[in-house]
Amino acid sequence: MIIRKLRLQRGWSQEQLSQLSGLSIRTIQRIEQGQKAGLESLKSLAAVFEIQVSDLQMEPPMNKEITITEDEKQAIEYVKSIKEFYSHLVTYLLVITGLFVINYFTSPDYWWAVWPALGWGIGIVSHALSAFEILNIFGPEWERKQVEKRLGRKL
C-alpha cells in the first residue's frame, strides 16, 4: 500500500513506475495489493522513490490503515472515471463496427446500423462530458444536496 501512495503522490501510473523501476506491471500490481515483495524488487522501488529499502518494508500498525488524503481520493476517482469512459468508448467502437459489418453483409441497401450508432453515440458524448468534468450536472454538489434532502436537513 505504501508503494501505491508513493506512486500517486508523484502522479505516476503503474506503467510509468514499471518503466522507471524495471519491474513488470504485474509485479507492481501485486505489491500494491499487499503481497510481499522480494529484496531486489524493493531495491528497485527504493531507488526510484529515492528512499531507503527499510522505509518500504515498514508495515503499518495492524489496527491502523495508511491514510489517503482527500486530494488523493479525488484524483483516484477522477482517473477511475476516465478509465471507465475509455472502456465504454472501446466497447462502443467494437460493437458498432461489428454492427456495420453485419449490416453490410445482410442488407447493404439500408444502413440501419446508423441508428444504434447515433443513439449509443449520444451516451458516449454524455459520458465523456461527465468523465472529463466538462459538464457535470450530477456532480458532488448535486449529490450532497440529494443526501441532505433525503436526510431531511436544511441546506
N, C-alpha and C positions, 0 to 999 in steps of 0.2 A: 504494500500500500504506500510506503514511503517513496518508492520509485515513481508511482503514478503522480503523487503530489509534487515531487521534484520536477517531473516532466511537464506537468500542467503549469507550474509556476514559470517555466521557461517558454511556454506556449508551443511546445513540440508535440508532434503526433507520434504515435508508436513507430511509424515508418521512419520518421526522422531520427528518433532515438536509436532505432535499429541500425541505420546507416552510420551514425556517429560512433556507436559502440562496437560495431562489427558483430553484434548478436542478431539472431533471427527474430523476426517479428513475433513468431510463436513463443520464443523464449521470453521476450518482453511481456507478452500477454500472460504467460504462466506466472512469472514473478509478480506481476501486478495483481494477479488473482490470489496471491498468498502462498504459492508454492515456494519451497526453499530453492535458493539459487546457489550454484556452485561457486567456488572461490574465484575461478577465472572470470566467470560472468560478473561477479561483484567487483572484481578489479577493473574490468572494462567500464562498468557503470560508474564506479567511483572516479575514474579518470575523466569521463565525460562530464560528470557533475562537479568535478574539481573538489571532491571531499574525500575523507578517509574511508576505507573499507569498513572500519568499525562503526562508522556513522550509519552505514546502510544495514548493518547487522543488528542494530538496536531494535528491540521488539517493544511495541507499546505495552503498557501495563494491561493485564488481562481484562480489567473492568473499564478500561478507558480506550476509546477509539481515537484514531487520528482525526482531528477536526479539519473540515474543509470550510473555507470562508464562503461568504455569500457570493462574492465575485466569482470564485471558482465554481460554485454550483451553477450560477447563471451561464458561465462560459461552457460548462459541460452540457447544460440543457440546450444552449444555442447550437453547439456542434451536433448534438443528437438530432435536433430538428432539421438541420441541413442534411445530415446523413439520411434521415427518413425521406426527405424530399428527393434526393438523388436516387434512392432506391425506387421510389414511386415513379420517377421520370424514366429510369431504365426499364421498369416493368411496362410502362405505357408504350415506350418505343418498340419493345419486343412484341407485345400483343398487337398493337396497331399495325406493325409491319406484317405480322402473320395474317391479320385480317385482310390487308390489302393483297397479299399473295393469294389467299383463298378467293377473294373477290375476283382477282384477275383470271384465275383458272375456272371459276364456276360461272360467272356472269360478267364478262368484260364490257358489255354494252351499258351496264348500270353500275355506277360506283357507290354502292350502299355503305362501304366501309368509311366513307367520309363522315357519316352521322355519328358513329361511336367515337371517331377521332375528334370531332368537334366537341361532343358532349364531355368526353373524358378530358379533352384539352382544356376546357374551362376549369375543371377541377385541378389540373396541373398548374394553371396560372394562379388560381386561388391559393394553392399550397405553396407556390413559390413566393407570393406576396407575404404570406404569413411566416414562412421559414426564414426569409431574409429580412423580416421585420420592416418591409416597405409599407405595408398596410396591415396593421394588426388590430382589427376590430375587437377580437375576443382575447386581448392581451391580459397581462397581470392585473391591470386596474379594473377591467371588467370582471375578472374572476373574484377579486377582493370584494367588489360591490355585490356580486351574487351571493358570496358566502355571508356577508353581513346581512343581506336581505333575508336569507334562509334562517339565520340565527335570530332574526327579529331585532337587530341592533340598528340604531340610527347612524347615519353617515355623518 
